[in-house]
Amino acid sequence: MATATKTSSKSKTTVKAPAAAAVSKVDTDSAPKAATASPSVVETLAPVVTDELRKKELFELVVERSGMKKKDVKPVVEAMLAVLGDALSEQREMDLPPLGKLKIQRGKELSDGRALVLKLRQKNSQLNRKTTPPAAD
């Protein structure tokens, strides 16, 4: 085994450091073999793209579902949207079945208005539930 000699300039002490011995043949036959990785396709999440519901379409859907005339539905829906807008501007939580429970997470004032991040929780029993129009007398 070969050794190297180091000399320190301050104390004039000689230190012998052992040199590493050469590695001979390593037995790799008994080592466990790693599984080879096979390429796989990872599915990425696709953004949900939906059509925007406009006020005109909302009137038509309410007329269809309620069986009432458009001239009767329009002022009620307009008033309801105004009340919801006022509640949002006051940052009130809303529990409106079958729509669900609506909570304001955070908001930011912009130059042209306000941006709100909302959390809407809907129960499974409320999803896709249709109300039947009232029976005609």
C-alpha positions as a printed Julia matrix, in Angstrom:
137×3 Matrix{Float64}:
    0.0     0.0     0.0
    1.48    3.31   -1.1
    1.47    6.36    1.15
    1.76   10.07    0.51
    3.56   12.51    2.76
    2.24   15.97    3.69
    4.22   18.6     5.47
    2.63   21.48    7.31
    4.57   24.75    7.1
    3.57   26.02   10.56
    4.42   23.15   12.87
    6.82   21.21   10.66
    4.93   18.0    11.42
    4.93   15.21    8.88
    1.62   13.37    8.36
    1.41   10.22    6.32
   -1.92    9.89    4.43
   -2.86    6.47    3.07
   -3.5     6.29   -0.67
   -6.61    4.46   -1.89
   -6.05    0.91   -3.03
   -6.96    0.04   -6.61
  -10.35   -1.57   -7.03
  -10.21   -5.03   -8.45
  -13.0    -6.78  -10.33
  -16.47   -6.23   -8.78
  -18.94   -9.11   -8.91
  -22.17   -7.69  -10.45
  -23.73  -11.05  -11.33
  -25.45  -11.48   -7.96
  -26.78   -7.89   -7.83
  -30.53   -7.49   -8.5
  -31.38   -6.3   -11.99
  -33.39   -3.08  -12.31
  -36.57   -3.19  -14.34
  -36.23   -1.43  -17.66
  -38.45    1.59  -18.01
  -40.91    1.52  -20.84
  -42.26    4.75  -22.29
  -45.88    5.53  -21.51
  -48.29    8.24  -22.53
  -49.36   10.56  -19.73
  -52.81   12.02  -20.11
  -52.88   15.74  -19.53
  -55.81   17.6   -18.11
  -57.71   19.41  -20.81
  -59.29   22.74  -19.94
  -63.06   22.71  -19.73
  -64.44   24.86  -22.51
  -68.1    25.71  -22.19
  -70.42   28.09  -23.91
  -71.12   31.29  -22.07
  -74.7    31.73  -20.87
  -75.94   35.13  -21.96
  -78.93   36.99  -20.54
  -81.03   36.44  -23.66
  -80.5    32.67  -23.46
  -81.23   32.77  -19.72
  -84.62   34.38  -20.43
  -85.41   31.69  -23.01
  -84.44   28.86  -20.64
  -86.51   30.31  -17.79
  -89.51   30.74  -20.1
  -89.13   27.15  -21.31
  -88.75   25.68  -17.82
  -91.43   27.76  -16.11
  -94.03   27.77  -18.86
  -94.59   31.48  -18.33
  -94.55   34.19  -20.99
  -91.34   36.07  -21.73
  -92.9    39.43  -20.84
  -93.66   38.05  -17.37
  -90.29   36.34  -16.89
  -88.02   39.16  -18.02
  -88.65   41.65  -15.14
  -88.36   38.89  -12.53
  -85.03   37.62  -13.91
  -83.71   41.19  -14.23
  -84.65   41.88  -10.6
  -83.08   38.61   -9.47
  -79.8    39.41  -11.28
  -79.76   42.88   -9.68
  -80.25   41.38   -6.21
  -77.47   38.83   -6.81
  -75.17   41.6    -8.06
  -75.88   43.68   -4.95
  -75.18   40.7    -2.68
  -71.86   40.07   -4.46
  -70.87   43.73   -4.15
  -71.53   43.46   -0.4
  -69.4    40.27   -0.38
  -72.2    38.24    1.15
  -72.21   34.45    1.17
  -75.22   32.96   -0.55
  -76.91   29.61   -0.03
  -79.29   29.31   -2.96
  -80.5    25.77   -3.68
  -80.45   24.35   -6.35
  -77.67   26.73   -7.49
  -75.59   25.89   -4.44
  -73.59   27.66   -1.77
  -71.58   30.59   -3.1
  -68.67   32.1    -1.18
  -66.29   34.89   -2.17
  -62.7    33.69   -1.81
  -60.93   36.95   -2.72
  -61.43   40.1    -4.74
  -59.42   42.76   -6.48
  -60.38   46.28   -7.47
  -59.66   47.07  -11.12
  -59.84   50.32  -13.05
  -63.06   49.24  -14.79
  -64.69   47.3   -11.95
  -63.95   44.43   -9.59
  -62.64   40.91  -10.13
  -63.94   38.29   -7.69
  -62.83   34.71   -7.19
  -65.84   32.7    -6.08
  -66.26   29.22   -4.67
  -69.46   27.43   -5.6
  -70.37   24.17   -3.9
  -73.23   22.14   -5.29
  -74.63   19.0    -3.74
  -75.0    15.96   -5.98
  -78.76   15.92   -5.41
  -78.98   19.49   -6.76
  -77.03   18.89   -9.97
  -79.07   18.56  -13.15
  -82.33   18.62  -11.23
  -85.15   20.04  -13.3
  -88.21   21.59  -11.82
  -91.51   20.74  -13.37
  -93.68   23.59  -14.61
  -96.74   24.31  -12.47
  -99.94   22.63  -13.57
 -102.38   24.84  -15.42
 -105.59   25.5   -13.48
